[in-house]
Amino acid sequence: MDIAFVCYQGSGKFSLIEEENTLLLEYLQARGLQVRKEIWDDPEVDWAAYDWVLLKAPWDYFDKYEAFLHWLNRLDQLEVPLLNPSAIVRWNSDKHYLKDIEAAGLPLIPFELLEKGEKVSLEKYFDHFATEQLIVKPAVSGGAKNTFSFNRKEAEELSGRLNLLLEQEAFLVQPFISQIQEEGEWSLVFFNGQFSHCLLKRAKSGDFRVQHVHGGSVHPQTAPEALLEQAKRYIAAFARDCLYARVDGVQINGTFCLMELELIEPFLYLAGSPGSYENYYQALQTLTRRVSETVE
């Protein structure tokens, strides 16, 4: 079984992500798998030579989105299976997917979509969400790119800036959730639908971004039972046949509310979680065997 371990052309900017990629690749190779690192947009790669393509960290896909979609189509044409499945990756690559989760009746942070080409005034969303602080982010994004937090006084100036950005792509607007700064953001990691490990991410003082590249800190946790049961509902509904999934959210009045369901390139926090590398390996073995038997 030949497996392409797909990453991006790293530049050292996201050193922890690149370190995780290297350590996981070495672990899978040490367990006897025929795994080779490939860059997703390298034109020299012969994808048809692989039995599986394992999508680990295409961390620049949102900067090359059309090329990324074309690459997914190419894999489909070659009938080379992707982990996670290409249809799910397409769906998850654009935050319009939140509409499906909302329609399923699962709790999530309220949102409104601002479509490409719209002209918007952000002032109305303060009353719409009954908040004094808003967040806007691109519908296709990662790493807090073009993500802004602002209050009513800043809304008019940001509206002008946002309208320029909306000429190029769609955005999402949401109320700022104070629990992120006060309590942190939960992440629960699943492999092949089975829970692996849990962590709590906290932003640095004065910031709202919990990503480690922006100074956020990570705290491994034992998952509270109620939170874990709620997280499993998102996995069961939307992460079928996924090698990996990360459920990100906050607890509001005792209810876990989804922020994002990460099914493309999430940092998996493997190093700080005992057994996580083996959990990943076992999930990969089980999932590829099951899918192969289904095809046969």
C-alpha positions in Angstrom: 0.0 0.0 0.0 1.7 3.2 -1.2 0.5 6.4 0.5 1.2 10.0 -0.4 1.5 12.1 2.7 0.4 15.5 1.5 1.7 18.7 2.8 2.5 22.2 1.6 5.7 23.8 0.6 6.6 24.9 4.1 8.6 28.1 4.7 9.3 27.8 8.4 6.6 30.3 9.3 4.5 27.5 10.9 7.3 25.6 12.6 5.1 23.6 15.0 2.9 22.4 12.2 5.9 21.4 10.1 7.4 19.6 13.1 4.1 17.6 13.6 4.1 16.7 9.9 7.6 15.3 10.1 7.1 13.4 13.4 3.9 11.8 12.2 5.4 10.8 8.8 8.4 9.2 10.6 6.0 7.4 13.0 4.0 5.9 10.2 7.1 4.9 8.3 8.5 3.3 11.5 5.3 1.2 11.7 6.1 -0.2 8.3 3.8 1.8 6.0 5.0 2.8 2.6 4.5 6.6 3.0 6.1 9.4 1.1 5.8 13.1 1.6 4.4 15.0 -1.4 3.5 18.7 -1.9 -0.1 18.9 -3.1 0.6 21.5 -5.9 3.9 20.0 -7.1 3.2 19.4 -10.9 5.8 16.6 -11.0 4.0 14.2 -8.7 2.5 11.1 -10.3 -0.6 10.8 -8.1 -1.8 7.7 -10.0 1.2 5.8 -8.6 -0.3 5.9 -5.1 -3.0 3.7 -3.6 -4.0 6.4 -1.2 -3.5 10.1 -0.8 -3.4 11.2 2.8 -4.2 14.9 3.2 -2.2 16.1 6.2 -1.3 19.7 5.9 -2.1 21.7 2.7 -1.7 24.8 4.7 -1.7 27.2 1.8 -4.8 25.8 0.1 -6.9 28.9 0.9 -4.3 31.1 -0.8 -4.5 28.9 -4.0 -8.2 27.9 -3.7 -9.0 27.4 -7.4 -5.8 25.3 -7.9 -6.7 23.3 -4.8 -10.2 22.5 -6.2 -8.7 21.6 -9.5 -6.3 19.2 -7.7 -9.2 17.5 -5.9 -10.9 17.0 -9.3 -7.8 15.5 -10.7 -7.6 12.9 -7.9 -11.2 12.0 -8.6 -10.5 11.6 -12.3 -7.6 9.3 -11.4 -9.8 7.4 -9.0 -7.1 7.7 -6.3 -8.9 7.8 -2.9 -8.2 10.8 -0.6 -8.3 10.8 3.1 -10.3 12.7 4.1 -12.7 12.0 1.3 -12.5 14.7 -1.5 -16.3 15.4 -1.4 -16.0 16.2 2.3 -12.9 18.3 1.8 -14.6 20.4 -0.8 -17.6 20.9 1.5 -15.4 21.8 4.5 -13.2 24.2 2.5 -15.8 26.9 2.4 -17.6 28.1 5.6 -20.9 28.0 3.8 -20.8 24.4 5.2 -22.0 26.0 8.5 -25.5 26.4 6.9 -25.7 22.6 6.7 -24.8 22.2 10.3 -27.3 24.8 11.3 -30.0 23.1 9.2 -29.2 19.8 11.1 -30.2 21.6 14.3 -26.7 21.2 15.9 -25.6 24.1 18.2 -23.1 26.5 16.7 -22.0 30.2 17.0 -24.6 32.4 15.2 -23.4 33.7 11.9 -24.4 35.5 8.7 -22.8 35.1 5.3 -21.7 38.1 3.4 -21.6 37.0 -0.2 -19.0 38.0 -2.8 -19.9 41.3 -4.5 -22.2 42.5 -1.7 -22.0 46.0 -0.3 -22.5 45.9 3.5 -22.8 48.1 6.5 -21.6 46.3 9.5 -23.5 48.5 12.0 -26.7 46.5 11.7 -25.1 43.2 12.8 -24.5 44.6 16.4 -28.3 44.7 16.9 -28.9 41.6 14.9 -26.6 39.5 17.2 -27.3 41.7 20.4 -23.6 42.3 20.9 -21.1 45.1 21.1 -18.3 43.3 19.4 -18.2 41.4 16.1 -15.9 39.1 14.2 -15.5 38.9 10.4 -13.5 36.3 8.5 -13.3 35.0 5.0 -15.5 32.0 4.0 -12.4 30.4 2.7 -9.5 31.0 5.1 -7.1 29.6 7.7 -4.8 30.8 10.4 -6.9 33.8 11.2 -6.2 35.4 7.8 -8.2 38.6 7.2 -10.0 38.0 10.5 -11.0 41.1 12.4 -12.6 41.9 15.8 -14.2 45.3 16.1 -16.8 47.4 18.0 -19.4 49.9 16.9 -17.0 52.8 16.8 -14.7 50.9 14.4 -17.5 49.5 12.2 -17.8 52.3 9.7 -14.1 52.3 8.9 -14.0 48.5 8.7 -17.1 48.4 6.5 -15.1 50.3 3.8 -12.2 47.9 4.1 -14.5 44.9 4.1 -16.4 46.0 1.0 -13.1 46.0 -0.9 -12.4 42.5 0.3 -15.9 41.4 -0.7 -15.1 42.2 -4.3 -12.8 39.2 -4.2 -14.5 36.7 -1.9 -17.3 35.9 0.6 -17.1 36.6 4.3 -18.7 35.5 7.6 -19.8 37.8 10.4 -20.4 36.5 13.9 -20.8 37.9 17.4 -17.6 38.0 19.4 -17.8 35.2 22.0 -16.4 36.4 25.3 -16.0 32.8 26.5 -13.0 32.5 24.2 -11.0 35.0 26.1 -12.5 34.1 29.5 -12.5 30.3 29.3 -10.8 29.3 26.1 -11.7 27.3 23.0 -12.1 23.6 23.2 -10.7 21.2 20.5 -11.6 17.6 20.4 -9.7 15.3 18.0 -11.1 12.2 16.4 -9.5 9.5 14.3 -11.8 7.4 12.2 -14.8 8.6 14.2 -13.2 7.6 17.5 -12.2 10.1 20.1 -8.5 10.5 20.6 -7.7 13.5 22.7 -8.8 16.9 23.9 -7.3 20.3 24.6 -8.2 23.8 25.6 -6.7 26.7 23.6 -6.4 30.2 25.2 -5.5 33.5 23.5 -2.7 35.6 24.8 -3.7 38.6 26.9 -5.4 41.3 24.9 -6.0 39.0 21.8 -8.9 36.9 20.6 -7.0 34.5 18.3 -6.2 31.2 20.0 -3.9 29.9 17.3 -0.3 29.2 18.5 1.1 31.2 15.6 -0.6 34.3 17.2 0.7 33.6 20.7 -2.1 31.4 21.9 -1.4 28.6 24.4 -2.5 25.0 24.5 -3.5 23.0 27.5 -4.2 19.2 27.2 -7.4 18.3 29.0 -9.5 15.3 30.0 -12.6 15.8 27.9 -15.7 16.6 30.1 -18.2 13.8 29.3 -21.1 16.1 28.3 -18.8 18.1 26.0 -17.5 14.8 24.4 -21.0 13.5 23.8 -22.0 16.8 22.1 -18.9 16.8 19.9 -19.6 13.2 18.8 -22.9 14.5 17.2 -21.0 16.6 14.7 -18.7 13.7 13.8 -21.6 11.3 13.3 -23.4 13.7 11.1 -20.7 15.3 9.0 -17.3 13.4 9.2 -18.2 9.9 7.9 -15.1 8.0 6.7 -12.8 10.7 7.8 -9.4 9.7 9.0 -9.2 12.8 11.2 -11.5 15.5 12.5 -11.1 18.3 14.9 -14.2 19.8 16.6 -13.6 23.4 17.8 -16.1 25.2 20.0 -16.9 26.9 23.2 -19.3 26.1 26.1 -22.1 28.7 26.5 -24.5 28.2 29.4 -23.6 24.5 29.5 -24.0 23.8 25.8 -21.1 23.2 23.5 -21.4 25.5 20.5 -19.4 24.7 17.3 -17.0 27.3 16.0 -15.5 25.2 13.2 -15.4 21.5 12.1 -11.9 21.1 10.9 -11.6 18.3 8.2 -8.8 19.5 5.9 -5.6 20.6 7.5 -6.0 21.0 11.3 -3.1 21.0 13.6 -3.7 17.8 15.6 -1.7 18.5 18.7 -0.2 15.0 18.6 3.0 15.7 20.6 1.2 16.7 23.8 -1.2 13.8 23.8 0.1 10.3 24.8 -1.1 7.6 22.4 -2.2 10.0 19.7 0.3 8.8 17.1 -0.7 5.2 17.6 -4.4 6.3 17.5 -3.7 7.9 14.1 -1.9 4.8 12.8 -4.6 2.4 13.9 -7.3 4.6 12.4 -5.5 4.7 9.1 -5.1 0.9 9.0 -8.8 0.3 9.9 -10.2 2.9 7.6 -8.2 2.0 4.5 -9.0 -1.7 5.1 -12.7 -1.0 5.4 -12.9 1.3 2.4 -10.9 -1.2 0.3 -13.3 -4.0 1.3 -16.3 -1.9 0.4 -14.9 -1.1 -3.0 -14.1 -4.8 -3.7 
